[in-house]
Each structure stands twice: as C-alpha cells, then as structure tokens.
Amino acid sequence: MTIVLHGFPMSPNTRRALLALEETGSDYRLEPVDLMSGQQKSDAYRKLNPTARVPTLVDGDIVLWESNAILVYLAEKHPDRLFAGKLPAERGDVARWMFMNAAHLSPAMARIFAHTIRLPEDQRLPRIVEESRAEVDRSLGGVELHLKETQREYLGGPFGIADLSIAPALGFASMLGVSLEAFPAVASWLGRVQARPSWKKIYG
C-alpha cells in the first residue's frame, strides 16, 4: 500500500519525513498542503491532523503526525535502512539528538527565519534573532563535541534518524546567515548527509 505524506514541500519538517521515506525505499506519494493559503486549517486536513501542522503520514489505517515521530515509525518498519539504536544506550543516544533538535535547534532556526524573512519588517525583533543565534550555537556546540569525541561519521554511528532529525534544520543555514565555520565537525557531518542520494533528490 502506498504511503501518503501530506506536507508543504519547502518545510524542513516535511523534508525530514521525505528524506526518511527515500532512505527506506518506501512506496509513497506527496500530497501537497498549501500553507500559504491556509489549507492546513481546513476541516478536511484537521481530520487528519488536529494541530493543523505539517507533515502528516497516512499508512493504511495509521495516521501519524510530528516529523520526529514519523522518523521513529519508519525506522521501526525498516531497521535495516535507518538506525534508531538497538541497545538501550544507543536508543537513548539517538533520542537525545532528536529531542534536542525538537526542543532547541529547530525552534531557534524557525525564529531566525520568522524575524529575518517571514514577518513584515516592522514586526521583526533583532533581539529575538540574536538570542536564537546564540541558541543555535549552543546546540551545535554539543553536536560538534560529540562528533569530535566519538569520531563518528554520523551522529548515532550508522546513518539514521538522529541525522535526519537535525540535518533538515540546517538546510537553510546559509540563507539565514547561520555559519558553521566555528563547527568544522558539524560542517563535515552535514556534508556527508547532503551527499546522500535522498538529500539530492529532495533538496535538488
């Protein structure tokens, strides 16, 4: 059965799920949700996702939203394709990076986007941008130290959902003026993720 992913193609959260679908070789199709017109707030879409956010994955009777939850689901279905950890310590390690991204890195990047691009100029707050850039640096500092100490190519060891959780948050880093110059290990890791066929297909 074909998986249907409802999402906005430019959304980092939607792209996170798309990357996982590509990496797992899943049979899927993207059902675009037009955030610009407010389609996500329609009654039809809210029946799938009452939070009116993207993405939402439909796999038969399974309806799942929140991109990190979708990563976990696909990794459980395809453990040979996406590493989610086998031992408790490994699973905890993977979860750490996913939770850090969801709680700190991605929201900070979203605030930078809002207050430099999305909002009208008279609503943009430089203080929010400054604080968010500091939060990004704080988060990336943890990733940098981890990669240097473990000498891993990918965050969890093998390529997996920890990488797919964080990498899309940095997909528009240069556009937002977020530099990785102070984080060479992060830059190298991101380059490896971006060299994968899945990234090239989704990001073009």
C-alpha positions as CSV (number, residue, x, y, z in Angstrom):
1,M,0.0,0.0,0.0
2,T,1.3,3.4,-0.9
3,I,2.1,5.7,2.0
4,V,0.7,9.3,1.6
5,L,2.6,12.1,3.1
6,H,0.7,15.4,3.5
7,G,3.1,18.3,3.6
8,F,4.5,21.5,2.4
9,P,7.4,20.7,0.1
10,M,9.6,23.6,1.4
11,S,9.0,22.8,5.0
12,P,12.1,21.4,6.9
13,N,9.7,19.2,8.8
14,T,8.1,17.8,5.7
15,R,11.5,17.3,4.1
16,R,12.6,15.4,7.2
17,A,9.9,12.9,6.6
18,L,10.5,12.8,2.8
19,L,14.2,12.0,3.4
20,A,13.2,9.1,5.6
21,L,10.8,7.8,3.0
22,E,13.5,7.9,0.4
23,E,16.1,6.3,2.7
24,T,13.8,3.4,3.4
25,G,12.8,2.9,-0.2
26,S,9.1,3.3,0.8
27,D,6.4,3.4,-1.8
28,Y,4.9,6.8,-1.2
29,R,3.5,10.0,-2.7
30,L,3.5,13.5,-1.5
31,E,0.1,15.2,-1.1
32,P,1.0,19.0,-1.1
33,V,-0.6,21.1,1.6
34,D,-0.6,24.8,0.7
35,L,0.4,26.6,3.9
36,M,0.3,30.0,2.1
37,S,-3.5,29.6,1.5
38,G,-4.1,28.1,5.0
39,Q,-5.1,24.7,3.6
40,Q,-3.7,23.1,6.8
41,K,-6.5,24.8,8.8
42,S,-9.2,23.3,6.6
43,D,-11.7,20.9,8.2
44,A,-10.6,18.1,5.9
45,Y,-6.9,18.4,6.9
46,R,-7.8,18.9,10.6
47,K,-9.5,15.5,10.5
48,L,-6.1,14.0,9.8
49,N,-4.0,16.4,12.0
50,P,-5.9,18.4,14.6
51,T,-2.8,20.5,15.2
52,A,-3.1,21.9,11.7
53,R,0.6,21.4,11.1
54,V,2.7,19.5,8.5
55,P,3.6,16.8,7.8
56,T,1.1,14.1,8.3
57,L,1.8,10.5,7.2
58,V,-1.0,8.1,6.3
59,D,0.0,4.4,6.0
60,G,-3.2,2.4,5.7
61,D,-5.0,2.8,9.0
62,I,-2.1,4.5,10.6
63,V,-2.3,8.3,10.7
64,L,0.8,9.9,12.2
65,W,2.0,13.5,12.7
66,E,5.1,15.1,14.1
67,S,8.1,14.6,11.9
68,N,10.3,13.0,14.5
69,A,7.5,10.5,15.3
70,I,7.4,9.7,11.6
71,L,11.1,9.1,11.6
72,V,10.8,6.6,14.5
73,Y,7.9,4.8,12.8
74,L,9.8,4.4,9.6
75,A,12.9,3.2,11.4
76,E,10.9,0.6,13.2
77,K,9.5,-0.6,9.9
78,H,12.9,-0.6,8.2
79,P,15.5,-1.2,10.9
80,D,18.0,-2.3,8.2
81,R,17.7,1.1,6.4
82,L,17.6,3.6,9.3
83,F,19.5,3.3,12.5
84,A,17.4,4.1,15.6
85,G,19.6,2.2,18.1
86,K,19.4,-1.4,19.3
87,L,20.7,-1.4,22.8
88,P,19.2,0.9,25.5
89,A,22.2,3.2,25.5
90,E,22.1,3.5,21.7
91,R,18.4,4.3,21.6
92,G,18.9,6.9,24.4
93,D,21.7,8.5,22.4
94,V,19.6,8.7,19.3
95,A,16.7,10.1,21.3
96,R,18.9,12.8,22.8
97,W,19.7,14.3,19.5
98,M,16.1,14.2,18.3
99,F,14.8,15.8,21.5
100,M,17.5,18.5,21.4
101,N,16.5,19.3,17.8
102,A,12.8,19.4,18.6
103,A,13.2,21.5,21.7
104,H,16.0,23.8,20.9
105,L,17.7,23.8,17.4
106,S,14.7,23.7,15.1
107,P,12.7,26.3,17.1
108,A,15.6,28.6,17.1
109,M,16.1,28.3,13.4
110,A,12.4,28.9,12.9
111,R,12.6,32.1,15.0
112,I,15.5,33.4,12.9
113,F,13.6,32.7,9.7
114,A,10.5,34.5,11.1
115,H,12.4,37.6,12.3
116,T,14.6,38.0,9.2
117,I,12.4,36.9,6.3
118,R,8.8,35.8,7.1
119,L,7.4,38.6,9.2
120,P,6.8,42.1,8.0
121,E,9.8,44.3,8.7
122,D,8.0,46.3,11.4
123,Q,7.3,43.1,13.3
124,R,10.9,41.7,13.2
125,L,12.8,41.8,16.5
126,P,16.6,41.9,16.4
127,R,16.7,40.7,20.0
128,I,14.9,37.5,19.1
129,V,17.3,36.9,16.2
130,E,20.3,37.5,18.5
131,E,19.0,35.2,21.2
132,S,18.1,32.5,18.7
133,R,21.5,32.6,17.0
134,A,23.0,32.0,20.5
135,E,20.7,29.0,21.0
136,V,21.8,27.6,17.6
137,D,25.4,27.9,18.5
138,R,24.8,26.3,21.9
139,S,23.1,23.3,20.2
140,L,25.7,23.0,17.5
141,G,28.4,23.1,20.1
142,G,27.0,20.0,21.6
143,V,26.9,18.2,18.3
144,E,30.5,19.4,17.5
145,L,31.9,18.0,20.7
146,H,30.1,14.7,20.2
147,L,31.4,14.2,16.7
148,K,34.9,15.1,17.7
149,E,34.9,12.8,20.8
150,T,33.3,9.8,19.1
151,Q,35.0,10.3,15.7
152,R,31.7,9.0,14.2
153,E,30.7,9.7,10.6
154,Y,27.1,10.0,11.7
155,L,25.5,11.0,15.0
156,G,24.4,7.6,16.1
157,G,27.2,5.7,14.5
158,P,25.4,4.2,11.5
159,F,23.3,6.6,9.4
160,G,19.9,7.0,10.9
161,I,17.1,9.1,12.4
162,A,19.3,11.2,14.6
163,D,20.9,12.6,11.4
164,L,17.6,13.0,9.7
165,S,16.2,14.8,12.7
166,I,18.9,17.5,12.8
167,A,20.2,17.9,9.2
168,P,17.0,19.5,7.7
169,A,17.1,22.1,10.5
170,L,20.3,23.3,8.9
171,G,19.1,23.1,5.3
172,F,18.7,26.8,5.0
173,A,21.5,27.8,7.3
174,S,23.4,29.9,4.8
175,M,20.3,31.7,3.7
176,L,19.6,32.6,7.3
177,G,23.2,33.7,7.9
178,V,24.0,30.8,10.2
179,S,27.7,30.0,9.8
180,L,29.2,26.6,10.5
181,E,32.7,28.0,10.4
182,A,33.1,27.5,14.2
183,F,31.8,23.9,13.9
184,P,34.0,22.1,11.4
185,A,33.0,18.6,12.5
186,V,29.3,19.6,12.1
187,A,30.1,21.0,8.7
188,S,31.8,17.8,7.6
189,W,28.9,15.7,9.0
190,L,26.3,17.8,7.2
191,G,28.3,17.5,4.0
192,R,28.1,13.7,4.3
193,V,24.4,13.8,4.8
194,Q,23.9,16.2,1.9
195,A,25.9,14.0,-0.4
196,R,23.4,11.1,0.0
197,P,21.1,10.4,-2.9
198,S,18.0,11.1,-0.7
199,W,19.1,14.6,0.1
200,K,20.0,15.4,-3.5
201,K,16.5,14.2,-4.6
202,I,14.5,16.1,-2.0
203,Y,16.6,19.3,-2.0
204,G,17.6,19.3,-5.6
